[in-house]
Amino acid sequence: MALHKGPDKHERRTMSVNPFFGEANPVGGMTEAPPTHRLPDAPMSPSTAYQLVHDELMLDGNSRLNLATFVTTWMEPQAGVLMGECRDKNMIDKDEYPRTAELERRCVAMLADLWNAPDPSAAVGCSTTGSSEACMLAGMALKRRWAKRNADRYPGARPNLVMGVNVQVCWEKFCNFWEVEARLVPMEGDRFHLDPQAAVELCDENTIGVVGILGSTFDGSYEPVADLCAALDALQERTGLDIPVHVDGASGGMVAPFLDEDLVWDFRLPRVASINTSGHKYGLVYPGVGWALWRDKEALPEELVFRVNYLGGDMPTFALNFSRPGAQVVAQYYTFLRLGREGYRAVQQSTRDVATSLASRIEELGDFRLLTRGDQLPVFALTTAEHVTSYDVFDVSRRLREGGWLVPAYTFPANREDLSVLRIVCRNGFSHDLADLFLDDLARLLPDLRRQPHPLTRDKGAATGFHH
């Protein structure tokens, strides 16, 4: 969540009001525009308030043209109706809304089956507000399990978590908030994610776990989770250290089960203790839902589960948030029910087809070099070809924004800060037709960019943001 600071002279800031709006004002017309940074003195009609907010939101970007975000930007109207019917239901109040709670339980069971839990009925899990919260919960469980095993040394010993430098920022937050040392495996050469052997070399008796990413946000590539588990198995044979793995499947957790069935990354690997995913990414639900699952009850320490009775009944809860709407959980169940395995397979295959086709056609333009091709996550990263000197990826991002396309340009982390890339995320709703329009706009920009004397975007950080 961003931090905000109000204007220095907020009392002088007002909205501009169309004179037509005043007719609906119950006091007899709006003679003064409302302030923007303090509460208005008097109420206004709902239609006027709606129109003011609606008009200001027109200045937002078009979410369907946002190729930066992984988050779902289209759902069926029926899903929207269901969400509207459930937005006033508090997800935590399971006694008052038992059917909503049952739908959450069913979603957990479906995911446990999808991710090949040895005994789906023994797996435990919960919904969250997104993968960030799910990762925090998984990290807390890893730390608590380590602390119990090392009670004679903790809290004197400092725990650490091993992961690639390409992890999403929520893992850095976890380590900061819960006082865990982050041990990051850097990028090397053309390897843009975690190397299993390099990860093992960072492990010791204070390592609470290793994080494997099923779909890096930087380039869309899967990390080799099976190889990571094998390397940790070998470490245990040599040293006795038994280090669990958490799989951050924010995006790939809802892609690989349908398109890469032979890829072993999930609970089929005994070392995988927990998995998370974002229902609001390739789970195909609007923003506000994630999932965290543990292999069994032993993987989730009982003392982390709280029970409250002041809403009625006995409610076990494991979450950072308490009150939150049930709408997104209901939408997730609707989508599971609506699509089934074959439906998800068709949607994800179509999305991957768009990604791989668009990547190949961009490569044919001759000005770009692909780092990935969209054949794992439907996401690919590219940079300018070696012969291109008149512009860079930040210029491309800036010029695409003029046409409404949001494509992030950013530099890679250690040890590849020298590499600047564009990343294109293909989601359900970004069709072959939209990809054709995007390619046309990109090709139309190239003659102007080639005529530049040199790259023109000086403030690289302001050129565009890096969005997950």
VOGU-3710 file (C-alpha; in Angstrom, 3 decimals, decimal comma):
1> malhkgpdkh> 0,000/0,000/0,000  1,364/3,397/-0,988  2,028/6,078/1,586  0,401/9,416/0,870  1,017/13,000/1,926  -1,632/15,652/1,532  -1,048/18,988/-0,242  0,522/21,786/1,750  -2,533/24,028/1,263  -5,346/21,518/0,993
11> errtmsvnpf> -8,020/24,067/1,905  -7,437/25,775/-1,442  -7,907/22,616/-3,508  -11,427/22,049/-4,855  -12,997/19,993/-7,597  -14,267/21,547/-10,780  -18,045/21,058/-10,972  -20,135/21,000/-14,119  -23,115/23,399/-13,658  -25,485/20,608/-14,663
21> fgeanpvggm> -24,579/18,746/-11,471  -26,138/21,416/-9,291  -29,696/20,611/-10,333  -29,604/17,359/-8,373  -28,374/18,970/-5,168  -31,063/18,631/-2,473  -30,188/22,008/-0,993  -31,198/23,745/-4,210  -28,122/23,652/-6,407  -24,385/23,410/-5,904
31> teappthrlp> -22,904/26,884/-5,666  -19,495/25,853/-4,369  -17,236/23,058/-5,516  -16,446/20,475/-2,821  -12,931/20,291/-1,368  -10,676/17,407/-2,346  -8,589/16,925/0,800  -11,019/17,548/3,633  -14,588/16,462/4,268  -17,245/18,702/2,671
41> dapmspstay> -19,360/20,662/5,130  -22,679/19,365/3,817  -23,948/16,250/2,045  -24,672/16,129/-1,671  -26,993/13,972/-3,724  -25,803/10,450/-4,554  -25,979/11,176/-8,293  -23,720/14,224/-7,947  -21,216/12,379/-5,770  -21,203/9,504/-8,238
51> qlvhdelmld> -20,618/11,767/-11,225  -17,728/13,605/-9,537  -15,935/10,363/-8,682  -16,783/8,741/-12,021  -15,394/11,650/-14,019  -12,131/11,710/-12,084  -11,633/7,975/-12,564  -11,815/8,444/-16,337  -8,198/9,620/-16,102  -7,062/6,151/-14,991
61> gnsrlnlatf> -5,477/3,914/-17,583  -7,513/1,288/-19,430  -7,025/-1,913/-17,436  -7,443/-4,119/-20,526  -4,430/-2,399/-22,120  -2,311/-2,827/-18,996  0,376/-5,330/-19,986  2,254/-4,677/-16,731  -0,130/-6,261/-14,257  -0,631/-9,957/-13,588
71> vttwmepqag> -3,987/-9,191/-11,963  -7,254/-10,259/-13,612  -8,978/-7,431/-15,491  -11,970/-9,300/-16,952  -14,630/-11,613/-15,551  -18,005/-12,731/-16,786  -21,037/-10,580/-15,852  -22,478/-13,442/-13,789  -19,383/-13,404/-11,591  -19,812/-9,666/-11,103
81> vlmgecrdkn> -23,428/-10,190/-10,015  -22,380/-12,820/-7,463  -19,676/-10,531/-6,125  -22,197/-7,724/-5,758  -24,498/-10,029/-3,816  -21,701/-10,983/-1,402  -19,751/-7,756/-0,940  -21,489/-7,047/2,379  -20,666/-10,475/3,832  -17,759/-10,514/6,265
91> midkdeyprt> -15,606/-13,510/5,338  -14,403/-13,980/8,909  -17,918/-14,385/10,313  -18,246/-18,064/9,474  -21,080/-18,662/11,927  -23,262/-15,985/10,341  -22,309/-16,909/6,756  -21,806/-20,675/6,849  -22,324/-21,224/3,133  -19,647/-18,681/2,219
101> aelerrcvam> -17,331/-20,476/4,646  -18,213/-23,778/2,993  -17,301/-22,406/-0,438  -13,921/-21,352/0,958  -13,405/-24,859/2,354  -14,288/-26,384/-1,016  -11,798/-24,125/-2,811  -9,037/-25,271/-0,435  -9,962/-28,914/-1,102  -9,949/-28,344/-4,861
111> ladlwnapdp> -6,510/-26,728/-4,720  -5,141/-29,524/-2,523  -6,299/-32,014/-5,154  -5,003/-29,869/-8,018  -1,578/-29,600/-6,375  -1,375/-33,349/-5,715  -1,438/-33,343/-1,919  -0,748/-36,951/-0,741  -4,005/-36,848/1,212  -6,131/-33,870/0,096
121> saavgcsttg> -8,377/-34,318/3,123  -5,349/-33,820/5,408  -4,119/-30,642/3,699  -4,954/-27,386/5,445  -5,319/-23,967/3,925  -7,125/-20,655/3,856  -8,032/-17,782/1,616  -6,132/-14,510/1,913  -6,325/-11,053/0,384  -3,648/-12,081/-2,129
131> sseacmlagm> -0,343/-13,863/-2,507  1,500/-11,298/-0,401  -0,513/-12,216/2,687  -0,282/-15,908/1,771  3,523/-15,648/1,589  3,624/-13,924/4,970  1,610/-16,768/6,507  3,789/-19,425/4,883  6,918/-17,653/6,101  5,531/-17,421/9,627
141> alkrrwakrn> 4,863/-21,160/9,630  8,410/-21,883/8,410  9,904/-19,679/11,091  7,794/-21,161/13,891  8,625/-24,742/12,848  12,337/-23,857/12,806  12,092/-22,143/16,207  10,429/-25,211/17,765  13,132/-27,493/16,370  15,840/-25,167/17,663
151> adrypgarpn> 14,330/-24,134/20,989  17,707/-24,557/22,699  19,308/-21,904/20,465  16,437/-19,567/19,604  15,992/-16,613/20,062  19,752/-16,228/20,284  20,318/-17,589/16,771  19,070/-15,495/13,866  16,914/-17,399/11,361  17,412/-16,966/7,608
161> lvmgvnvqvc> 15,400/-17,624/4,470  17,073/-18,554/1,173  15,577/-17,408/-2,146  16,494/-15,959/-5,507  17,042/-12,225/-5,877  14,116/-12,313/-8,326  11,487/-12,901/-5,617  8,490/-10,628/-5,336  8,911/-7,780/-2,847  6,534/-9,423/-0,353
171> wekfcnfwev> 9,339/-11,829/0,624  11,649/-8,932/1,415  8,831/-7,477/3,502  8,399/-10,766/5,350  12,079/-10,920/6,239  12,035/-7,305/7,378  8,813/-7,521/9,403  9,566/-10,880/11,049  13,295/-10,313/11,601  14,562/-13,041/9,305
181> earlvpmegd> 17,808/-12,693/7,382  17,151/-12,724/3,630  19,819/-14,740/1,823  19,469/-13,968/-1,872  20,921/-15,976/-4,725  22,028/-13,409/-7,343  21,451/-13,633/-11,069  24,412/-14,768/-13,152  24,825/-14,415/-16,924  21,693/-15,666/-18,660
191> rfhldpqaav> 20,345/-17,308/-15,485  17,659/-14,959/-14,229  16,359/-17,002/-11,290  17,477/-19,235/-8,439  20,162/-21,870/-9,004  19,579/-24,938/-6,768  23,220/-25,533/-5,913  23,848/-21,864/-5,176  20,802/-21,901/-2,894  22,027/-24,950/-0,991
201> elcdentigv> 25,397/-23,292/-0,411  23,602/-20,501/1,477  21,775/-22,918/3,805  22,839/-23,699/7,357  21,317/-24,781/10,668  19,478/-21,427/10,906  17,727/-21,705/7,532  13,957/-21,854/8,045  13,287/-22,766/4,423  14,011/-22,138/0,758
211> vgilgstfdg> 11,531/-20,377/-1,537  11,057/-21,588/-5,097  9,184/-19,339/-7,526  6,878/-20,963/-10,053  6,943/-18,071/-12,464  9,360/-15,226/-11,837  7,819/-11,774/-11,994  10,931/-10,524/-13,797  10,713/-12,729/-16,879  7,954/-15,335/-16,465
221> syepvadlca> 10,304/-18,321/-16,113  9,697/-21,266/-13,767  12,321/-22,013/-11,150  13,487/-25,691/-11,037  11,629/-26,723/-7,879  12,300/-30,445/-8,326  16,030/-29,835/-8,757  15,978/-27,591/-5,697  14,356/-30,347/-3,618  16,878/-32,890/-4,907
231> aldalqertg> 19,762/-30,604/-3,921  18,267/-30,204/-0,437  17,806/-33,984/-0,194  21,524/-34,372/-0,904  22,305/-31,703/1,703  20,312/-33,631/4,302  22,178/-36,830/3,467  25,518/-35,051/3,971  24,729/-32,886/6,987  21,428/-33,974/8,518
241> ldipvhvdga> 19,862/-30,558/7,826  16,197/-31,033/6,905  15,138/-27,789/5,212  11,597/-27,415/3,834  10,618/-25,706/0,595  7,814/-23,244/0,044  6,619/-22,807/-3,534  5,470/-19,302/-4,398  3,077/-20,202/-7,190  1,473/-16,764/-7,314
251> sggmvapfld> 0,947/-17,163/-11,049  2,317/-20,546/-12,099  0,312/-22,387/-9,462  -2,740/-21,826/-11,657  -0,966/-22,397/-14,982  1,337/-25,406/-14,587  -1,350/-27,870/-13,350  -3,248/-27,388/-16,605  -0,530/-26,849/-19,213  2,545/-28,556/-17,726
261> edlvwdfrlp> 1,104/-31,662/-16,090  4,386/-33,575/-16,298  6,286/-30,835/-14,467  6,823/-31,956/-10,870  6,835/-28,903/-8,606  4,023/-29,372/-6,071  3,143/-31,644/-3,132  4,366/-34,638/-5,120  7,757/-33,514/-3,813  7,897/-34,539/-0,121
271> rvasintsgh> 10,098/-31,548/0,715  7,424/-29,050/-0,396  5,710/-28,002/2,833  3,464/-25,228/1,530  2,258/-23,507/-1,640  0,549/-20,214/-2,321  -1,194/-18,780/-5,331  -3,048/-15,632/-6,334  -6,668/-16,323/-7,146  -6,714/-12,849/-8,647
281> kyglvypgvg> -3,939/-13,578/-11,158  -4,183/-16,680/-13,312  -6,871/-17,939/-10,938  -9,034/-15,574/-13,038  -10,724/-13,609/-10,227  -10,813/-9,840/-9,736  -8,282/-8,434/-7,203  -8,599/-9,409/-3,562  -8,051/-13,152/-3,163  -5,092/-15,465/-2,634
291> walwrdkeal> -4,635/-18,962/-1,226  -2,147/-20,601/1,147  -2,028/-24,377/1,569  0,093/-26,645/3,765  0,811/-30,300/3,068  -0,702/-31,384/6,401  -1,391/-30,141/9,914  2,205/-30,799/10,951  3,392/-28,196/8,441  1,233/-25,496/10,068
301> peelvfrvny> 2,004/-25,120/13,793  -1,206/-25,233/15,781  -0,219/-22,257/17,960  -0,445/-19,959/14,914  -4,166/-20,713/14,544  -6,365/-18,470/16,691  -9,879/-19,262/17,834  -12,443/-16,601/18,592  -16,015/-16,887/19,791  -17,190/-13,294/20,005
311> lggdmptfal> -18,909/-13,444/16,608  -20,731/-16,606/17,650  -19,467/-20,171/17,347  -15,877/-21,358/17,518  -13,895/-19,911/14,614  -10,329/-20,977/13,900  -8,528/-18,276/11,924  -5,045/-17,916/10,496  -4,670/-14,641/8,643  -3,134/-11,187/8,936
321> nfsrpgaqvv> -6,484/-9,592/8,146  -9,633/-10,161/10,147  -12,671/-8,608/8,483  -12,800/-8,779/4,687  -15,523/-9,322/2,094  -16,522/-12,788/0,939  -17,119/-11,641/-2,638  -13,761/-12,722/-4,072  -13,905/-16,162/-2,441  -17,371/-16,697/-3,901
331> aqyytflrlg> -16,060/-15,549/-7,285  -13,201/-18,062/-7,025  -15,619/-20,906/-6,344  -17,806/-19,733/-9,239  -14,800/-19,791/-11,568  -13,686/-23,248/-10,398  -17,244/-24,513/-10,905  -17,722/-22,688/-14,197  -14,509/-23,781/-15,918  -13,385/-27,055/-14,383
341> regyravqqs> -10,058/-28,539/-15,430  -10,801/-28,493/-19,147  -12,038/-24,914/-19,055  -8,954/-23,701/-17,190  -6,754/-25,637/-19,602  -8,433/-23,958/-22,578  -8,165/-20,461/-21,094  -4,523/-20,817/-20,043  -3,546/-22,440/-23,356  -5,150/-19,599/-25,275
351> trdvatslas> -3,275/-17,081/-23,144  0,032/-18,900/-23,654  -0,624/-19,062/-27,406  -1,098/-15,287/-27,496  2,129/-14,777/-25,515  4,314/-17,063/-27,632  2,901/-15,725/-30,897  3,365/-12,090/-29,884  6,896/-12,757/-28,613  7,901/-14,359/-31,921
361> rieelgdfrl> 6,438/-11,539/-33,989  8,193/-8,892/-31,875  11,453/-10,751/-32,410  10,845/-10,646/-36,180  10,841/-6,834/-36,056  14,606/-7,095/-35,668  15,060/-4,454/-32,975  14,598/-6,672/-29,924  16,160/-9,693/-28,242  13,900/-12,050/-26,287
371> ltrgdqlpvf> 14,977/-13,229/-22,846  11,941/-15,484/-22,473  9,231/-16,504/-24,933  6,036/-16,861/-22,895  6,130/-20,660/-23,020  6,041/-21,061/-19,228  4,038/-18,239/-17,666  2,246/-16,384/-20,486  4,769/-13,632/-19,819  7,926/-12,670/-21,660
381> alttaehvts> 10,778/-10,216/-21,258  12,788/-8,547/-23,998  15,512/-5,985/-24,414  16,838/-4,003/-27,362  19,141/-5,798/-29,790  22,872/-5,053/-29,683  22,800/-2,960/-32,869  20,123/-0,613/-31,459  21,804/2,499/-30,036  19,335/5,312/-30,759
391> ydvfdvsrrl> 16,772/4,288/-28,137  16,347/1,973/-25,159  13,531/0,075/-23,450  12,576/3,118/-21,405  11,956/5,106/-24,598  9,795/2,263/-25,916  7,765/2,122/-22,706  7,268/5,898/-22,715  6,106/5,989/-26,329  3,755/3,011/-25,905
401> reggwlvpay> 2,117/4,801/-22,990  1,116/7,588/-25,373  -1,149/5,057/-27,075  -2,605/3,767/-23,806  -0,393/0,658/-23,533  1,194/0,137/-20,119  4,398/-1,893/-20,505  6,938/-1,700/-17,666  10,626/-1,079/-18,318  13,068/-1,813/-15,506
411> tfpanredls> 16,557/-3,012/-14,685  17,301/-6,476/-13,356  18,717/-6,936/-9,827  22,191/-8,126/-8,748  24,266/-9,235/-10,566  22,566/-8,074/-13,782  21,854/-4,422/-13,088  23,328/-3,790/-16,531  20,282/-5,394/-18,177  17,175/-3,280/-18,817
421> vlrivcrngf> 14,074/-4,993/-20,138  10,440/-4,663/-21,118  8,019/-7,237/-19,739  4,716/-8,131/-21,369  2,073/-9,993/-19,347  -0,647/-11,755/-21,346  -3,834/-12,421/-19,392  -7,264/-13,767/-20,163  -8,955/-10,986/-22,133  -5,783/-9,969/-23,982
431> shdladlfld> -6,790/-11,619/-27,238  -4,961/-12,254/-30,518  -6,817/-9,201/-31,877  -5,499/-6,945/-29,100  -2,027/-8,440/-29,585  -2,259/-7,513/-33,288  -3,152/-3,920/-32,358  -0,288/-3,781/-29,875  2,186/-5,060/-32,456  0,922/-2,531/-35,012
441> dlarllpdlr> 1,426/0,327/-32,539  4,903/-0,918/-31,596  5,965/-1,234/-35,246  4,590/2,235/-35,973  6,817/3,742/-33,271  10,056/2,165/-34,460  10,882/4,540/-37,371  10,693/7,545/-35,012  12,721/5,777/-32,343  15,389/4,768/-34,853
451> rqphpltrdk> 15,816/8,412/-35,896  16,643/9,538/-32,360  20,252/10,644/-31,850  20,401/8,698/-28,586  18,077/7,358/-25,843  15,967/10,263/-24,599  14,436/9,032/-21,342  16,753/10,467/-18,715  14,768/9,737/-15,576  14,566/5,966/-15,905
461> gaatgfhh> 12,633/5,561/-12,667  9,916/7,953/-13,827  9,645/6,421/-17,271  7,443/3,635/-16,037  6,922/1,583/-12,914  7,706/-2,080/-12,330  4,367/-3,747/-11,643  3,870/-7,305/-10,472
//
